[in-house]
């Protein structure tokens, strides 16, 4: 079975500063994908960034980057230059296509980020 | 760019009634997933379809059924509704052929309230 742990239920950051949201994972399979999604208060689930288990470089997408430390099984999301619109719930998720019991996104419990003006 | 479409966006039902949720995936995406998100919880996988065939099942109650049609849209049918079925129901679609890098794109969700 695969598992995601997000240990920060809530985080605060000042506008224009950077923030790191923690994510650790557990899986016995060497091939997997790690995903981050953003869920604003309106409820939709927005894909942010993806990191594959064999990727040598950390993924980046605009102001989002992923600090991927495979040996430590962590995939922390870094948001640079925070904006008020970044206030939302952030979910880390893992996907494994080779194990039929894991061929789905398994989410962590989420981190509620609040950006302060 | 086209996104996943879900209808209806909001649905209010009484206990023991039935509900049907619809999902239209992104064009050329042949895999559809259904997730249930209870209040204050993370999304839980219910069921998935690949090329119109059921692929995997998660924690989907026997009262629920789903299918994917020839045009790739999917419907989640829920019968004998219970208060605990009140949740946000997401449909997600993916290209389906990218292995573990297959990114799932979510629809806006259907918020079901059972009274």
gemmi code that builds the backbone of each chain (N, CA, C; Angstrom):
import gemmi

chains = {
    "A": [
        ("UNK", (0.851, -1.197, 0.000), (0.000, 0.000, 0.000), (0.883, 1.242, 0.000)),
        ("UNK", (0.359, 2.300, -0.550), (1.103, 3.544, -0.597), (0.441, 4.547, 0.328)),
        ("UNK", (1.252, 5.481, 0.827), (0.750, 6.432, 1.800), (1.445, 7.770, 1.642)),
        ("UNK", (0.689, 8.829, 1.882), (1.223, 10.199, 1.866), (1.005, 10.822, 3.239)),
        ("UNK", (2.027, 11.491, 3.757), (1.911, 12.175, 5.037), (2.218, 13.660, 4.865)),
        ("UNK", (1.267, 14.473, 5.264), (1.470, 15.923, 5.294), (1.309, 16.350, 6.741)),
        ("UNK", (2.390, 16.781, 7.353), (2.409, 17.004, 8.801), (2.001, 18.415, 9.203)),
        ("UNK", (1.777, 19.285, 8.239), (1.431, 20.676, 8.548), (-0.053, 20.907, 8.229)),
        ("UNK", (-0.928, 20.869, 9.226), (-2.342, 21.104, 8.936), (-2.588, 22.519, 8.432)),
        ("UNK", (-1.816, 23.488, 8.956), (-1.987, 24.865, 8.545), (-0.651, 25.586, 8.501)),
        ("UNK", (-0.542, 26.501, 7.534), (0.680, 27.305, 7.398), (0.287, 28.731, 7.084)),
        ("UNK", (1.092, 29.673, 7.584), (0.898, 31.081, 7.270), (2.160, 31.601, 6.594)),
        ("UNK", (1.983, 32.477, 5.623), (3.128, 33.094, 4.971), (2.764, 34.528, 4.611)),
        ("UNK", (3.760, 35.383, 4.672), (3.550, 36.789, 4.303), (3.580, 36.894, 2.779)),
        ("UNK", (2.727, 37.745, 2.266), (2.694, 37.993, 0.817), (4.099, 38.313, 0.312)),
        ("UNK", (4.444, 37.758, -0.847), (5.720, 37.952, -1.552), (6.867, 37.104, -0.979)),
        ("UNK", (6.612, 36.391, 0.114), (7.644, 35.513, 0.643), (7.470, 34.106, 0.073)),
        ("UNK", (8.502, 33.282, 0.248), (8.438, 31.877, -0.186), (7.966, 31.009, 0.973)),
        ("UNK", (7.340, 29.877, 0.614), (6.855, 28.946, 1.630), (7.077, 27.526, 1.140)),
        ("UNK", (7.389, 26.624, 2.074), (7.585, 25.209, 1.758), (6.534, 24.375, 2.464)),
        ("UNK", (5.833, 23.570, 1.673), (4.824, 22.649, 2.218), (5.403, 21.241, 2.176)),
        ("UNK", (5.385, 20.562, 3.321), (6.042, 19.266, 3.441), (5.169, 18.113, 2.982)),
        ("UNK", (5.831, 17.116, 2.412), (5.146, 15.906, 1.978), (6.134, 14.744, 2.045)),
        ("UNK", (5.804, 13.710, 2.777), (6.585, 12.483, 2.742), (5.682, 11.352, 2.269)),
        ("UNK", (6.296, 10.351, 1.656), (5.496, 9.284, 1.069), (6.102, 7.931, 1.410)),
        ("UNK", (5.283, 6.941, 1.252), (5.717, 5.579, 1.493), (5.151, 4.697, 0.388)),
        ("UNK", (6.033, 4.025, -0.303), (5.628, 3.074, -1.333), (6.737, 2.054, -1.494)),
        ("UNK", (6.357, 0.849, -1.824), (7.351, -0.207, -2.020), (7.727, -0.355, -3.488)),
        ("UNK", (7.059, 0.390, -4.355), (7.330, 0.262, -5.785), (8.367, 1.302, -6.216)),
        ("UNK", (9.303, 0.940, -7.083), (10.310, 1.904, -7.518), (9.787, 2.917, -8.550)),
        ("UNK", (8.631, 2.639, -9.143), (8.082, 3.507, -10.196), (6.800, 4.156, -9.705)),
        ("UNK", (6.835, 5.461, -9.587), (5.656, 6.173, -9.091), (5.723, 7.631, -9.514)),
        ("UNK", (4.580, 8.280, -9.435), (4.506, 9.702, -9.709), (4.003, 10.431, -8.481)),
        ("UNK", (4.535, 11.603, -8.258), (4.109, 12.450, -7.137), (3.467, 13.713, -7.704)),
        ("UNK", (2.347, 14.092, -7.163), (1.566, 15.212, -7.681), (1.185, 16.150, -6.535)),
        ("UNK", (1.094, 17.421, -6.865), (0.547, 18.407, -5.947), (-0.675, 19.044, -6.589)),
        ("UNK", (-1.729, 19.171, -5.774), (-2.963, 19.814, -6.207), (-3.317, 20.920, -5.228)),
        ("UNK", (-3.988, 21.935, -5.765), (-4.452, 23.074, -4.967), (-5.970, 23.066, -4.956)),
        ("UNK", (-6.548, 23.221, -3.787), (-8.008, 23.272, -3.681), (-8.425, 24.564, -2.975)),
        ("UNK", (-8.833, 25.571, -3.740), (-9.327, 26.810, -3.119), (-10.641, 26.557, -2.385)),
        ("UNK", (-11.093, 27.557, -1.697), (-12.340, 27.416, -0.926), (-13.532, 27.151, -1.831)),
        ("UNK", (-13.428, 27.486, -3.097), (-14.518, 27.222, -4.043), (-14.655, 25.730, -4.358)),
        ("UNK", (-13.639, 24.940, -4.037), (-13.777, 23.488, -4.097), (-13.101, 22.773, -5.240)),
        ("UNK", (-12.760, 23.450, -6.323), (-12.168, 22.711, -7.436), (-10.770, 22.215, -7.080)),
        ("UNK", (-10.307, 21.198, -7.772), (-9.006, 20.580, -7.526), (-8.115, 20.898, -8.724)),
        ("UNK", (-7.076, 21.685, -8.489), (-6.249, 22.207, -9.575), (-4.881, 21.551, -9.545)),
        ("UNK", (-4.480, 20.919, -10.651), (-3.168, 20.301, -10.753), (-2.086, 21.377, -10.805)),
        ("UNK", (-1.031, 21.198, -10.002), (0.058, 22.168, -9.950), (1.337, 21.650, -10.580)),
        ("UNK", (1.799, 20.477, -10.132), (3.130, 20.049, -10.519), (3.267, 18.543, -10.327)),
        ("UNK", (4.144, 17.940, -11.149), (4.358, 16.502, -11.139), (5.866, 16.208, -11.049)),
        ("UNK", (6.188, 15.128, -10.302), (7.569, 14.646, -10.217), (7.551, 13.135, -10.369)),
        ("UNK", (8.311, 12.603, -11.314), (8.410, 11.164, -11.488), (9.546, 10.592, -10.652)),
        ("UNK", (9.408, 9.343, -10.275), (10.392, 8.739, -9.371), (11.768, 8.614, -10.005)),
        ("UNK", (11.838, 8.610, -11.322), (13.126, 8.470, -11.986), (13.685, 9.802, -12.485)),
        ("UNK", (12.936, 10.866, -12.235), (13.405, 12.182, -12.690), (14.626, 12.598, -11.894)),
        ("UNK", (15.669, 13.015, -12.601), (16.907, 13.406, -11.938), (16.840, 14.830, -11.412)),
        ("UNK", (16.041, 15.664, -12.086), (15.966, 17.065, -11.683), (14.643, 17.342, -10.994)),
        ("UNK", (14.671, 18.326, -10.101), (13.447, 18.753, -9.446), (12.532, 19.437, -10.454)),
        ("UNK", (11.234, 19.133, -10.355), (10.265, 19.736, -11.255), (10.028, 21.201, -10.892)),
        ("UNK", (9.766, 22.009, -11.917), (9.409, 23.415, -11.699), (8.278, 23.770, -12.654)),
        ("UNK", (7.361, 24.611, -12.170), (6.255, 25.129, -12.977), (5.964, 26.541, -12.491)),
        ("UNK", (6.546, 27.513, -13.171), (6.318, 28.904, -12.769), (6.830, 29.155, -11.357)),
        ("UNK", (5.924, 29.593, -10.467), (6.319, 29.875, -9.086), (6.363, 28.624, -8.205)),
        ("UNK", (6.000, 27.488, -8.783), (5.996, 26.241, -8.019), (7.242, 25.414, -8.356)),
        ("UNK", (7.863, 24.875, -7.353), (8.951, 23.929, -7.565), (8.825, 22.813, -6.531)),
        ("UNK", (9.420, 21.706, -6.875), (9.326, 20.533, -6.022), (10.719, 20.185, -5.532)),
        ("UNK", (10.883, 20.100, -4.230), (12.148, 19.682, -3.638), (12.052, 18.178, -3.391)),
        ("UNK", (12.555, 17.402, -4.357), (12.416, 15.954, -4.359), (13.669, 15.319, -3.782)),
        ("UNK", (13.510, 14.641, -2.651), (14.623, 13.932, -2.020), (14.216, 12.467, -1.919)),
        ("UNK", (14.614, 11.697, -2.924), (14.129, 10.326, -3.068), (14.554, 9.442, -1.909)),
        ("UNK", (15.803, 9.590, -1.454), (16.300, 8.737, -0.370), (15.521, 8.977, 0.916)),
        ("UNK", (15.068, 10.207, 1.105), (14.294, 10.539, 2.306), (12.801, 10.380, 2.072)),
        ("UNK", (12.423, 10.016, 0.827), (11.018, 9.867, 0.445), (10.228, 11.125, 0.785)),
        ("UNK", (10.757, 12.252, 0.342), (10.035, 13.497, 0.548), (9.907, 14.249, -0.779)),
        ("UNK", (8.835, 14.994, -0.902), (8.536, 15.752, -2.123), (7.865, 17.053, -1.715)),
        ("UNK", (8.647, 17.963, -1.191), (8.109, 19.213, -0.655), (7.828, 20.210, -1.766)),
        ("UNK", (6.714, 20.913, -1.642), (6.331, 21.940, -2.612), (6.831, 23.291, -2.119)),
        ("UNK", (7.515, 24.002, -2.995), (7.985, 25.350, -2.688), (7.212, 26.332, -3.556)),
        ("UNK", (6.573, 27.292, -2.908), (5.883, 28.363, -3.629), (6.677, 29.634, -3.403)),
        ("UNK", (7.157, 30.222, -4.471), (7.934, 31.452, -4.344), (7.021, 32.660, -4.531)),
        ("UNK", (7.414, 33.768, -3.960), (6.691, 35.039, -4.128), (5.193, 34.841, -3.928)),
        ("UNK", (4.808, 34.422, -2.739), (3.403, 34.097, -2.447), (2.470, 35.257, -2.780)),
        ("UNK", (1.297, 34.892, -3.260), (0.256, 35.870, -3.584), (-0.995, 35.542, -2.763)),
        ("UNK", (-1.842, 36.544, -2.585), (-3.059, 36.330, -1.804), (-3.900, 35.190, -2.386)),
        ("UNK", (-3.867, 35.062, -3.709), (-4.632, 34.007, -4.373), (-4.083, 32.613, -4.144)),
        ("UNK", (-2.921, 32.508, -3.502), (-2.363, 31.184, -3.187), (-3.017, 30.588, -1.944)),
        ("UNK", (-3.785, 31.366, -1.221), (-4.468, 30.845, -0.033), (-5.431, 29.741, -0.450)),
        ("UNK", (-5.187, 28.546, 0.047), (-5.952, 27.371, -0.373), (-5.473, 26.161, 0.418)),
        ("UNK", (-6.154, 25.029, 0.212), (-5.693, 23.747, 0.724), (-4.805, 23.123, -0.342)),
        ("UNK", (-3.676, 22.568, 0.070), (-2.752, 21.942, -0.855), (-2.618, 20.464, -0.504)),
        ("UNK", (-2.834, 19.624, -1.525), (-2.744, 18.180, -1.337), (-1.560, 17.618, -2.112)),
        ("UNK", (-0.820, 16.744, -1.448), (0.207, 15.944, -2.089), (-0.415, 14.578, -2.381)),
        ("UNK", (-0.062, 13.981, -3.511), (-0.655, 12.697, -3.872), (0.367, 11.839, -4.606)),
        ("UNK", (0.186, 10.529, -4.522), (1.073, 9.586, -5.179), (0.251, 8.681, -6.085)),
        ("UNK", (0.849, 8.277, -7.184), (0.176, 7.409, -8.158), (1.154, 6.350, -8.618)),
        ("UNK", (0.650, 5.118, -8.679), (1.477, 4.004, -9.121), (0.670, 3.192, -10.117)),
        ("UNK", (1.146, 3.103, -11.331), (0.348, 2.449, -12.379), (0.600, 0.962, -12.489)),
        ("UNK", (1.591, 0.445, -11.774), (1.954, -0.956, -11.978), (1.220, -1.900, -11.029)),
        ("UNK", (0.740, -1.365, -9.936), (0.044, -2.163, -8.948), (-1.435, -1.831, -9.045)),
        ("UNK", (-2.262, -2.808, -9.400), (-3.676, -2.511, -9.624), (-4.346, -1.950, -8.379)),
        ("UNK", (-3.817, -2.269, -7.205), (-4.428, -1.723, -5.985), (-3.994, -0.292, -5.726)),
        ("UNK", (-3.042, 0.189, -6.526), (-2.519, 1.542, -6.298), (-2.708, 2.430, -7.515)),
        ("UNK", (-3.485, 1.945, -8.511), (-3.630, 2.680, -9.762), (-4.684, 3.764, -9.591)),
        ("UNK", (-4.402, 4.646, -8.687), (-5.299, 5.723, -8.303), (-4.443, 6.734, -7.557)),
        ("UNK", (-4.936, 7.932, -7.432), (-4.249, 8.928, -6.615), (-4.565, 8.668, -5.143)),
        ("UNK", (-3.521, 8.540, -4.339), (-3.671, 8.470, -2.880), (-3.198, 9.807, -2.328)),
        ("UNK", (-4.086, 10.490, -1.639), (-3.821, 11.846, -1.159), (-3.373, 11.858, 0.290)),
        ("UNK", (-2.629, 12.911, 0.635), (-2.378, 13.203, 2.032), (-3.557, 13.982, 2.610)),
        ("UNK", (-3.428, 14.360, 3.864), (-4.533, 15.053, 4.549), (-4.599, 16.538, 4.227)),
        ("UNK", (-3.575, 17.035, 3.535), (-3.613, 18.412, 3.085), (-2.996, 19.407, 4.049)),
        ("UNK", (-2.575, 20.541, 3.507), (-2.071, 21.678, 4.285), (-2.852, 22.918, 3.869)),
        ("UNK", (-3.460, 23.586, 4.842), (-4.205, 24.818, 4.573), (-3.225, 25.990, 4.640)),
        ("UNK", (-2.971, 26.606, 3.497), (-2.056, 27.744, 3.428), (-2.834, 29.039, 3.436)),
        ("UNK", (-2.422, 29.950, 4.292), (-3.005, 31.285, 4.334), (-1.910, 32.302, 4.052)),
        ("UNK", (-2.132, 33.136, 3.039), (-1.178, 34.182, 2.690), (-1.662, 35.481, 3.309)),
        ("UNK", (-0.815, 36.103, 4.111), (-1.167, 37.329, 4.829), (-0.716, 38.569, 4.059)),
        ("UNK", (-1.573, 39.596, 3.996), (-1.179, 40.810, 3.252), (-0.140, 41.626, 4.008)),
    ],
    "B": [
        ("UNK", (-8.081, 25.956, -22.874), (-8.096, 24.509, -23.120), (-9.333, 23.901, -22.482)),
        ("UNK", (-9.837, 22.845, -23.122), (-11.021, 22.190, -22.599), (-10.694, 21.513, -21.280)),
        ("UNK", (-11.671, 21.560, -20.367), (-11.490, 20.916, -19.075), (-12.521, 19.830, -18.876)),
        ("UNK", (-12.438, 19.143, -17.757), (-13.422, 18.134, -17.409), (-14.718, 18.840, -17.008)),
        ("UNK", (-15.820, 18.324, -17.526), (-17.126, 18.908, -17.219), (-17.909, 17.935, -16.346)),
        ("UNK", (-18.492, 18.456, -15.291), (-19.332, 17.648, -14.431), (-20.691, 18.314, -14.284)),
        ("UNK", (-21.713, 17.476, -14.262), (-23.051, 17.999, -14.018), (-23.850, 17.002, -13.189)),
        ("UNK", (-24.760, 17.499, -12.348), (-24.909, 18.924, -12.019), (-23.810, 19.376, -11.075)),
        ("UNK", (-23.708, 20.634, -10.827), (-22.709, 21.145, -9.892), (-23.179, 21.001, -8.456)),
        ("UNK", (-24.477, 21.102, -8.256), (-25.044, 20.942, -6.928), (-26.278, 20.050, -7.042)),
        ("UNK", (-26.471, 19.229, -6.013), (-27.591, 18.294, -6.029), (-28.055, 18.082, -4.598)),
        ("UNK", (-29.337, 18.225, -4.392), (-29.927, 17.985, -3.071), (-30.926, 16.849, -3.207)),
        ("UNK", (-30.764, 15.826, -2.369), (-31.634, 14.657, -2.408), (-32.077, 14.304, -1.000)),
        ("UNK", (-33.161, 13.548, -0.949), (-33.630, 13.009, 0.321), (-33.024, 11.622, 0.521)),
        ("UNK", (-33.004, 11.193, 1.778), (-32.549, 9.824, 2.084), (-33.357, 8.821, 1.283)),
        ("UNK", (-32.686, 7.787, 0.850), (-33.263, 6.664, 0.103), (-33.568, 7.000, -1.356)),
        ("UNK", (-33.313, 8.222, -1.759), (-33.497, 8.568, -3.176), (-32.270, 8.112, -3.981)),
        ("UNK", (-32.371, 8.307, -5.296), (-31.253, 7.983, -6.174), (-30.694, 9.257, -6.797)),
        ("UNK", (-29.445, 9.188, -7.236), (-28.806, 10.331, -7.887), (-27.907, 9.829, -9.007)),
        ("UNK", (-27.810, 10.621, -10.050), (-26.910, 10.307, -11.162), (-26.021, 11.504, -11.433)),
        ("UNK", (-24.723, 11.281, -11.357), (-23.742, 12.319, -11.628), (-23.093, 12.025, -12.968)),
        ("UNK", (-22.872, 13.087, -13.747), (-22.305, 12.917, -15.082), (-20.936, 13.582, -15.195)),
        ("UNK", (-20.104, 12.994, -16.034), (-18.738, 13.483, -16.224), (-18.379, 13.409, -17.699)),
        ("UNK", (-17.864, 14.504, -18.227), (-17.392, 14.559, -19.613), (-15.896, 14.841, -19.577)),
        ("UNK", (-15.064, 13.856, -19.935), (-13.608, 14.039, -19.806), (-13.054, 14.992, -20.850)),
        ("UNK", (-11.805, 15.346, -20.646), (-11.090, 16.165, -21.622), (-11.005, 15.371, -22.929)),
        ("UNK", (-11.221, 16.006, -24.081), (-11.131, 15.277, -25.351), (-9.818, 14.515, -25.492)),
        ("UNK", (-9.931, 13.302, -25.983), (-8.805, 12.375, -26.214), (-8.248, 11.777, -24.927)),
        ("UNK", (-8.878, 12.048, -23.803), (-8.557, 11.343, -22.563), (-9.458, 10.114, -22.486)),
        ("UNK", (-8.842, 8.930, -22.343), (-9.664, 7.727, -22.349), (-9.747, 7.060, -20.976)),
        ("UNK", (-9.262, 7.729, -19.948), (-9.359, 7.181, -18.589), (-10.115, 8.164, -17.703)),
        ("UNK", (-11.066, 7.644, -16.969), (-11.885, 8.459, -16.071), (-11.827, 7.869, -14.660)),
        ("UNK", (-11.700, 8.737, -13.686), (-11.673, 8.350, -12.275), (-12.793, 9.083, -11.547)),
        ("UNK", (-13.359, 8.431, -10.537), (-14.317, 9.069, -9.635), (-13.734, 9.066, -8.216)),
        ("UNK", (-13.835, 10.227, -7.551), (-13.380, 10.382, -6.173), (-14.499, 11.003, -5.348)),
        ("UNK", (-14.502, 10.660, -4.071), (-15.450, 11.226, -3.113), (-14.660, 11.973, -2.039)),
        ("UNK", (-15.045, 13.218, -1.783), (-14.369, 14.002, -0.747), (-15.389, 14.450, 0.288)),
        ("UNK", (-15.326, 13.845, 1.465), (-16.186, 14.257, 2.565), (-15.703, 15.564, 3.160)),
        ("UNK", (-16.531, 16.211, 3.965), (-16.164, 17.503, 4.572), (-14.873, 17.395, 5.369)),
        ("UNK", (-13.917, 18.258, 5.055), (-12.657, 18.280, 5.789), (-11.753, 17.093, 5.552)),
        ("UNK", (-12.029, 16.317, 4.515), (-11.235, 15.118, 4.243), (-10.528, 15.219, 2.905)),
        ("UNK", (-9.599, 14.301, 2.684), (-8.951, 14.233, 1.377), (-9.806, 13.361, 0.454)),
        ("UNK", (-9.656, 13.520, -0.848), (-10.440, 12.717, -1.798), (-10.112, 11.229, -1.680)),
        ("UNK", (-11.158, 10.426, -1.780), (-11.009, 8.972, -1.735), (-11.434, 8.390, -3.081)),
        ("UNK", (-10.608, 7.506, -3.610), (-10.873, 6.894, -4.908), (-12.069, 5.955, -4.840)),
        ("UNK", (-12.952, 6.069, -5.820), (-14.120, 5.181, -5.890), (-13.959, 4.130, -6.975)),
        ("UNK", (-13.740, 4.590, -8.215), (-13.724, 3.659, -9.339), (-13.090, 4.346, -10.539)),
        ("UNK", (-12.554, 3.545, -11.471), (-11.958, 4.115, -12.672), (-12.318, 3.275, -13.893)),
        ("UNK", (-12.226, 3.924, -15.057), (-12.516, 3.287, -16.340), (-11.415, 3.623, -17.332)),
        ("UNK", (-11.046, 2.639, -18.122), (-10.081, 2.834, -19.186), (-10.670, 2.255, -20.457)),
        ("UNK", (-10.757, 3.083, -21.477), (-11.314, 2.636, -22.757), (-12.672, 1.952, -22.568)),
        ("UNK", (-13.510, 2.568, -21.770), (-14.904, 2.157, -21.554), (-15.062, 0.873, -20.748)),
        ("UNK", (-13.961, 0.361, -20.219), (-14.033, -0.827, -19.367), (-13.636, -0.425, -17.941)),
        ("UNK", (-14.320, -1.029, -16.961), (-13.933, -0.751, -15.582), (-12.497, -1.205, -15.353)),
        ("UNK", (-11.716, -0.330, -14.747), (-10.309, -0.623, -14.543), (-10.024, -1.052, -13.108)),
        ("UNK", (-10.327, -0.191, -12.175), (-10.054, -0.481, -10.770), (-11.203, 0.006, -9.899)),
        ("UNK", (-11.355, -0.628, -8.762), (-12.363, -0.223, -7.785), (-11.690, 0.099, -6.477)),
        ("UNK", (-12.175, 1.169, -5.864), (-11.692, 1.530, -4.544), (-12.787, 1.306, -3.530)),
        ("UNK", (-12.980, 2.285, -2.669), (-13.962, 2.132, -1.598), (-15.347, 2.569, -2.047)),
        ("UNK", (-15.836, 1.969, -3.099), (-17.151, 2.330, -3.620), (-18.205, 1.423, -3.007)),
        ("UNK", (-19.241, 1.999, -2.405), (-20.298, 1.175, -1.801), (-21.037, 0.373, -2.879)),
        ("UNK", (-21.615, -0.740, -2.478), (-22.380, -1.567, -3.417), (-23.598, -0.821, -3.949)),
        ("UNK", (-24.048, 0.199, -3.226), (-25.207, 0.994, -3.664), (-24.857, 1.905, -4.848)),
        ("UNK", (-23.574, 2.039, -5.110), (-23.124, 2.903, -6.208), (-22.714, 2.029, -7.392)),
        ("UNK", (-22.965, 2.538, -8.571), (-22.467, 1.883, -9.782), (-22.036, 2.973, -10.760)),
        ("UNK", (-21.228, 2.602, -11.706), (-20.749, 3.585, -12.677), (-20.469, 2.892, -13.986)),
        ("UNK", (-20.455, 3.682, -15.046), (-20.077, 3.156, -16.347), (-19.508, 4.265, -17.209)),
        ("UNK", (-18.787, 3.848, -18.229), (-18.260, 4.787, -19.213), (-18.864, 4.417, -20.557)),
        ("UNK", (-19.364, 5.414, -21.246), (-20.098, 5.195, -22.490), (-19.187, 5.301, -23.707)),
        ("UNK", (-19.787, 5.029, -24.859), (-19.003, 4.993, -26.100), (-18.373, 6.342, -26.432)),
        ("UNK", (-18.987, 7.432, -25.959), (-18.397, 8.759, -26.210), (-17.440, 9.166, -25.090)),
        ("UNK", (-17.112, 8.219, -24.227), (-16.176, 8.360, -23.112), (-16.725, 9.123, -21.906)),
        ("UNK", (-17.952, 9.630, -22.001), (-18.470, 10.249, -20.796), (-18.829, 9.164, -19.792)),
        ("UNK", (-18.862, 9.522, -18.529), (-19.107, 8.550, -17.477), (-20.235, 9.030, -16.574)),
        ("UNK", (-20.944, 8.077, -16.003), (-21.998, 8.396, -15.054), (-21.820, 7.571, -13.787)),
        ("UNK", (-22.021, 8.222, -12.653), (-21.983, 7.567, -11.346), (-23.414, 7.538, -10.822)),
        ("UNK", (-23.934, 6.350, -10.633), (-25.292, 6.171, -10.156), (-25.269, 5.775, -8.685)),
        ("UNK", (-26.042, 6.488, -7.902), (-26.048, 6.288, -6.460), (-27.483, 6.024, -6.016)),
        ("UNK", (-27.702, 4.891, -5.379), (-29.056, 4.548, -4.949), (-29.126, 4.456, -3.422)),
        ("UNK", (-30.364, 4.451, -2.920), (-30.600, 4.353, -1.466), (-29.686, 5.312, -0.706)),
        ("UNK", (-29.723, 6.560, -1.102), (-28.808, 7.548, -0.530), (-28.924, 7.633, 0.985)),
        ("UNK", (-27.774, 7.807, 1.612), (-27.686, 7.948, 3.061), (-27.103, 9.325, 3.387)),
        ("UNK", (-27.326, 9.765, 4.630), (-26.796, 11.062, 5.035), (-25.276, 11.123, 4.832)),
        ("UNK", (-24.610, 10.021, 5.070), (-23.152, 9.965, 4.951), (-22.640, 10.070, 3.527)),
        ("UNK", (-23.544, 10.022, 2.560), (-23.123, 10.170, 1.161), (-22.946, 11.636, 0.783)),
        ("UNK", (-23.340, 12.524, 1.668), (-23.154, 13.953, 1.404), (-21.663, 14.243, 1.277)),
        ("UNK", (-21.261, 14.748, 0.139), (-19.833, 14.946, -0.142), (-19.685, 15.682, -1.456)),
        ("UNK", (-18.441, 15.997, -1.755), (-18.069, 16.550, -3.057), (-17.565, 15.381, -3.905)),
        ("UNK", (-18.165, 15.181, -5.051), (-17.790, 14.082, -5.929), (-17.046, 14.635, -7.144)),
        ("UNK", (-15.820, 14.164, -7.278), (-14.981, 14.609, -8.381), (-14.884, 13.526, -9.446)),
        ("UNK", (-14.867, 13.989, -10.667), (-14.460, 13.165, -11.788), (-13.123, 13.722, -12.272)),
        ("UNK", (-12.215, 12.837, -12.628), (-10.938, 13.254, -13.190), (-10.691, 12.450, -14.453)),
        ("UNK", (-9.968, 13.047, -15.387), (-9.617, 12.304, -16.599), (-8.115, 12.408, -16.849)),
        ("UNK", (-7.576, 11.429, -17.545), (-6.156, 11.428, -17.896), (-5.994, 10.778, -19.261)),
        ("UNK", (-4.858, 11.002, -19.905), (-4.635, 10.366, -21.213), (-4.676, 8.850, -21.130)),
        ("UNK", (-4.214, 8.304, -20.002), (-4.354, 6.870, -19.775), (-3.224, 6.012, -20.280)),
        ("UNK", (-2.237, 6.600, -20.929), (-1.196, 5.760, -21.507), (0.198, 6.236, -21.136)),
        ("UNK", (0.306, 6.933, -20.015), (1.592, 7.510, -19.627), (2.137, 6.902, -18.346)),
        ("UNK", (1.616, 5.759, -17.956), (2.130, 5.089, -16.773), (1.991, 5.950, -15.538)),
        ("UNK", (3.048, 5.974, -14.733), (2.965, 6.693, -13.473), (3.052, 8.206, -13.658)),
        ("UNK", (3.285, 8.681, -14.857), (3.284, 10.126, -15.095), (1.938, 10.599, -15.646)),
        ("UNK", (0.938, 9.732, -15.623), (-0.376, 10.044, -16.174), (-1.092, 11.032, -15.261)),
        ("UNK", (-1.072, 12.302, -15.633), (-1.648, 13.332, -14.778), (-3.167, 13.312, -14.865)),
        ("UNK", (-3.811, 13.340, -13.720), (-5.262, 13.396, -13.657), (-5.709, 14.850, -13.511)),
        ("UNK", (-6.616, 15.249, -14.378), (-7.188, 16.591, -14.340), (-8.613, 16.479, -13.833)),
        ("UNK", (-8.900, 17.272, -12.819), (-10.168, 17.153, -12.127), (-11.213, 18.116, -12.675)),
        ("UNK", (-12.455, 17.661, -12.642), (-13.576, 18.539, -12.907), (-13.876, 19.395, -11.693)),
        ("UNK", (-14.860, 20.286, -11.805), (-15.183, 21.199, -10.707), (-15.888, 20.515, -9.546)),
        ("UNK", (-16.349, 19.291, -9.763), (-17.011, 18.546, -8.705), (-18.512, 18.752, -8.673)),
        ("UNK", (-19.194, 17.761, -8.122), (-20.630, 17.857, -7.846), (-20.799, 17.775, -6.336)),
        ("UNK", (-21.423, 18.810, -5.785), (-21.650, 18.805, -4.345), (-23.012, 18.190, -4.071)),
        ("UNK", (-23.015, 17.014, -3.470), (-24.244, 16.291, -3.154), (-24.589, 16.482, -1.689)),
        ("UNK", (-25.794, 16.901, -1.448), (-26.314, 17.024, -0.082), (-27.501, 16.096, 0.062)),
        ("UNK", (-27.440, 15.214, 1.049), (-28.531, 14.281, 1.325), (-29.210, 14.718, 2.617)),
        ("UNK", (-30.505, 14.973, 2.510), (-31.265, 15.467, 3.674), (-32.078, 14.351, 4.328)),
    ],
}
model = gemmi.Model(1)
for chain_id, residues in chains.items():
    chain = gemmi.Chain(chain_id)
    for i, (resn, *xyz) in enumerate(residues, 1):
        res = gemmi.Residue()
        res.name, res.seqid = resn, gemmi.SeqId(i, " ")
        for name, pos in zip(("N", "CA", "C"), xyz):
            atom = gemmi.Atom()
            atom.name, atom.element = name, gemmi.Element(name[0])
            atom.pos, atom.b_iso = gemmi.Position(*pos), 0.0
            res.add_atom(atom)
        chain.add_residue(res)
    model.add_chain(chain)
structure = gemmi.Structure()
structure.add_model(model)
structure.setup_entities()
